[in-house]
Amino acid sequence: MKTFWQIRDRQIKDQERRGGSDQGARSAVTGGKQMDGFVRKIIELMTASGVDEGNIYTKKTHLPGFFRPVKGWDIVVVVDGVLMAAIELKSQVGLSFGNNFNNRTEEAMGTALDIWTAYREGAFCTSPAPWLGYLFLLEDCPESRSPVRTQETHFPVFEEFRGASYAKRYELFCRKLVRERQYNAACFIIADREKSNSFESYIEPADDLSADLFLSQLNRHVGGRE
């Protein structure tokens, strides 16, 4: 978690020093790399479960889609020409929560639809169904914790969304991705910037979206054991 905040802060400072148009906190979103610490840990755990590191890709991760030619994932596992797993890691920190929530949810749903349709149409040859994972990190702050009013212009929204904060909305979203079988597992983490140097730097608000469950399911699929 500490690595996440360090990379984010460095990206902001570098961008502001260069004086680019992508200044301020936005540079920490468009700059990428913030999730590298999570990527390294996931790879470490997969190799400990018996996966050859040469079969784990963090570059050259583009997979064919159905509605678009290709999509780059954060981690892809390919063994003997068989697509075993594809993992997406995303975060939201300190920006417009409303716009970014819509962007993140639409992106995740579109990515799942695209790859599963491509799989159905034979894009991955004779590969069995791959394991898809979605990990999301949200900043713990008043803006993400405060209740949000919904717009119900013509029809009522589902009850669980009424008064739900963005933290709760993301939790519901991750859970529904799994229940609707868009992803095999999802992990939802809320991180506190002010506690980045302590063991209490993050919380996992839902047991069914915990890192332990996410990683154990991944390891069972790609390594054959937890």
C-alpha positions as CSV (number, residue, x, y, z in Angstrom):
1,M,0.0,0.0,0.0
2,K,2.9,2.3,0.8
3,T,4.2,1.8,-2.7
4,F,0.9,2.9,-4.2
5,W,1.0,6.3,-2.5
6,Q,4.7,6.9,-3.1
7,I,4.3,6.3,-6.9
8,R,1.2,8.5,-7.0
9,D,2.9,11.4,-5.2
10,R,6.0,11.1,-7.4
11,Q,3.9,11.2,-10.6
12,I,2.2,14.4,-9.4
13,K,5.5,16.1,-8.6
14,D,7.1,15.0,-11.9
15,Q,4.2,16.2,-14.0
16,E,4.0,19.6,-12.2
17,R,7.7,20.0,-12.6
18,R,7.5,19.4,-16.3
19,G,4.6,21.9,-16.5
20,G,2.4,19.7,-18.7
21,S,-1.2,20.2,-19.3
22,D,-2.0,17.1,-17.3
23,Q,-1.1,18.7,-13.9
24,G,-2.2,18.1,-10.4
25,A,-3.9,15.0,-9.1
26,R,-5.1,14.0,-12.6
27,S,-1.5,13.1,-13.5
28,A,-1.6,10.4,-10.9
29,V,-4.5,8.8,-12.8
30,T,-3.3,9.1,-16.3
31,G,0.3,8.3,-15.4
32,G,-0.3,4.7,-14.6
33,K,2.1,2.5,-12.5
34,Q,0.4,3.2,-9.2
35,M,-0.7,-0.5,-8.9
36,D,2.7,-1.9,-9.6
37,G,3.1,-3.0,-6.0
38,F,-0.1,-5.1,-6.2
39,V,1.1,-6.5,-9.5
40,R,4.4,-7.7,-8.0
41,K,2.6,-9.2,-5.0
42,I,0.1,-11.1,-7.2
43,I,3.0,-12.4,-9.3
44,E,4.9,-13.5,-6.2
45,L,2.0,-15.4,-4.9
46,M,1.3,-17.1,-8.2
47,T,4.9,-18.3,-8.6
48,A,4.8,-19.6,-5.0
49,S,1.8,-21.7,-6.1
50,G,3.9,-23.3,-8.9
51,V,3.2,-21.0,-11.9
52,D,6.3,-20.5,-14.1
53,E,7.1,-16.7,-14.0
54,G,7.8,-17.0,-17.8
55,N,4.1,-17.6,-18.2
56,I,3.0,-14.5,-16.4
57,Y,2.9,-11.3,-18.5
58,T,2.7,-7.7,-17.5
59,K,3.9,-6.5,-20.9
60,K,2.5,-7.7,-24.2
61,T,-0.8,-8.3,-22.4
62,H,-3.2,-7.4,-25.3
63,L,-5.9,-10.0,-25.8
64,P,-8.4,-10.1,-28.7
65,G,-11.8,-8.6,-28.2
66,F,-15.1,-9.0,-30.1
67,F,-16.3,-5.3,-30.2
68,R,-12.7,-4.0,-30.5
69,P,-9.5,-5.5,-31.9
70,V,-7.6,-5.9,-28.6
71,K,-7.6,-4.9,-24.9
72,G,-4.5,-4.6,-22.7
73,W,-4.8,-6.2,-19.3
74,D,-2.6,-5.6,-16.3
75,I,-1.7,-9.3,-15.8
76,V,-2.1,-12.1,-18.2
77,V,-1.2,-15.8,-17.6
78,V,-0.7,-18.0,-20.7
79,V,0.5,-21.6,-20.4
80,D,1.3,-23.6,-23.5
81,G,-0.9,-21.4,-25.6
82,V,-3.8,-21.6,-23.2
83,L,-5.2,-18.4,-21.7
84,M,-5.4,-19.2,-18.0
85,A,-6.1,-15.8,-16.4
86,A,-6.5,-12.1,-17.1
87,I,-6.5,-9.5,-14.3
88,E,-7.5,-5.8,-14.2
89,L,-6.3,-3.5,-11.5
90,K,-7.9,-0.1,-11.0
91,S,-8.0,2.8,-8.5
92,Q,-9.7,6.0,-7.8
93,V,-8.1,8.7,-5.7
94,G,-9.0,12.3,-5.0
95,L,-10.8,13.2,-8.2
96,S,-14.4,13.7,-9.2
97,F,-16.1,10.7,-7.7
98,G,-19.3,10.9,-9.7
99,N,-17.7,11.0,-13.2
100,N,-15.0,8.5,-12.3
101,F,-17.4,6.0,-10.8
102,N,-19.4,6.0,-14.1
103,N,-16.2,5.7,-16.1
104,R,-14.8,2.8,-14.0
105,T,-18.1,0.8,-14.0
106,E,-18.7,1.2,-17.7
107,E,-15.1,0.3,-18.5
108,A,-15.2,-2.9,-16.3
109,M,-18.6,-4.0,-17.7
110,G,-17.5,-3.4,-21.3
111,T,-14.2,-5.2,-20.8
112,A,-16.0,-8.3,-19.4
113,L,-18.6,-8.3,-22.2
114,D,-15.9,-7.9,-24.8
115,I,-13.6,-10.8,-23.7
116,W,-16.4,-13.3,-22.9
117,T,-18.0,-12.6,-26.3
118,A,-14.5,-13.1,-28.0
119,Y,-14.1,-16.3,-26.0
120,R,-17.5,-17.6,-27.2
121,E,-16.5,-16.8,-30.8
122,G,-13.3,-18.8,-30.5
123,A,-10.7,-16.0,-30.2
124,F,-8.6,-18.1,-27.8
125,C,-8.7,-21.3,-29.9
126,T,-9.3,-24.3,-27.7
127,S,-8.6,-22.6,-24.4
128,P,-11.0,-23.5,-21.5
129,A,-12.7,-20.5,-20.0
130,P,-10.1,-18.2,-18.5
131,W,-10.2,-16.8,-14.9
132,L,-11.0,-13.1,-14.9
133,G,-10.1,-11.0,-11.9
134,Y,-10.9,-7.4,-11.0
135,L,-9.1,-5.5,-8.2
136,F,-10.2,-2.0,-7.2
137,L,-8.6,0.4,-4.7
138,L,-10.6,3.4,-3.5
139,E,-9.2,6.3,-1.4
140,D,-10.7,6.5,2.1
141,C,-11.8,10.2,2.5
142,P,-14.9,12.1,3.4
143,E,-15.9,12.4,-0.3
144,S,-15.9,8.6,-0.8
145,R,-17.7,7.9,2.5
146,S,-20.5,10.5,2.4
147,P,-24.0,9.6,1.3
148,V,-24.8,10.4,-2.3
149,R,-28.2,11.5,-3.6
150,T,-29.5,9.6,-6.6
151,Q,-31.4,11.1,-9.6
152,E,-34.8,9.4,-10.0
153,T,-36.3,11.5,-12.8
154,H,-38.8,9.0,-14.2
155,F,-38.3,5.7,-12.4
156,P,-37.0,4.7,-8.9
157,V,-33.5,3.3,-8.5
158,F,-32.9,0.0,-6.7
159,E,-33.2,0.4,-2.9
160,E,-29.5,-0.5,-2.2
161,F,-28.4,2.6,-4.1
162,R,-30.4,5.1,-2.1
163,G,-28.1,7.2,0.1
164,A,-25.2,4.9,-0.7
165,S,-21.7,6.5,-0.6
166,Y,-19.3,6.0,-3.4
167,A,-17.5,3.5,-1.2
168,K,-20.7,1.5,-0.9
169,R,-21.5,1.8,-4.6
170,Y,-18.1,0.4,-5.5
171,E,-18.6,-2.5,-3.1
172,L,-22.0,-3.3,-4.6
173,F,-20.5,-3.0,-8.1
174,C,-17.7,-5.4,-7.4
175,R,-20.0,-7.9,-5.8
176,K,-22.5,-7.7,-8.7
177,L,-19.6,-8.3,-11.2
178,V,-19.0,-11.6,-9.6
179,R,-22.6,-12.6,-9.0
180,E,-23.4,-11.9,-12.6
181,R,-20.4,-13.9,-13.6
182,Q,-18.7,-11.1,-15.4
183,Y,-15.5,-11.8,-13.4
184,N,-14.6,-14.9,-11.5
185,A,-13.5,-12.8,-8.5
186,A,-13.3,-9.2,-7.4
187,C,-11.3,-7.6,-4.6
188,F,-12.3,-4.2,-3.1
189,I,-9.9,-2.3,-0.9
190,I,-10.3,1.1,0.8
191,A,-7.0,2.8,1.5
192,D,-6.3,5.7,3.9
193,R,-3.5,8.0,2.6
194,E,-2.9,9.4,6.1
195,K,-2.1,5.9,7.5
196,S,0.1,4.8,4.5
197,N,3.0,4.0,6.8
198,S,1.0,1.8,9.3
199,F,-0.5,-1.6,9.3
200,E,-3.9,0.1,9.4
201,S,-3.5,1.7,6.0
202,Y,-6.4,0.0,4.4
203,I,-9.6,-1.9,5.1
204,E,-11.5,-4.6,3.2
205,P,-15.2,-3.8,3.8
206,A,-16.6,-7.1,2.6
207,D,-15.4,-10.6,3.3
208,D,-16.6,-11.8,-0.1
209,L,-14.4,-9.2,-1.8
210,S,-11.3,-9.7,0.3
211,A,-7.7,-10.0,-1.0
212,D,-7.3,-13.5,0.6
213,L,-10.4,-14.9,-1.2
214,F,-9.4,-13.2,-4.5
215,L,-5.9,-14.6,-4.4
216,S,-6.9,-18.1,-3.2
217,Q,-9.3,-18.5,-6.1
218,L,-6.7,-17.3,-8.5
219,N,-4.1,-19.7,-7.2
220,R,-6.5,-22.6,-7.3
221,H,-7.1,-21.9,-11.0
222,V,-3.6,-21.2,-12.2
223,G,-1.6,-23.2,-9.8
224,G,-3.9,-26.0,-8.7
225,R,-3.6,-25.2,-5.0
226,E,-3.8,-22.3,-2.5
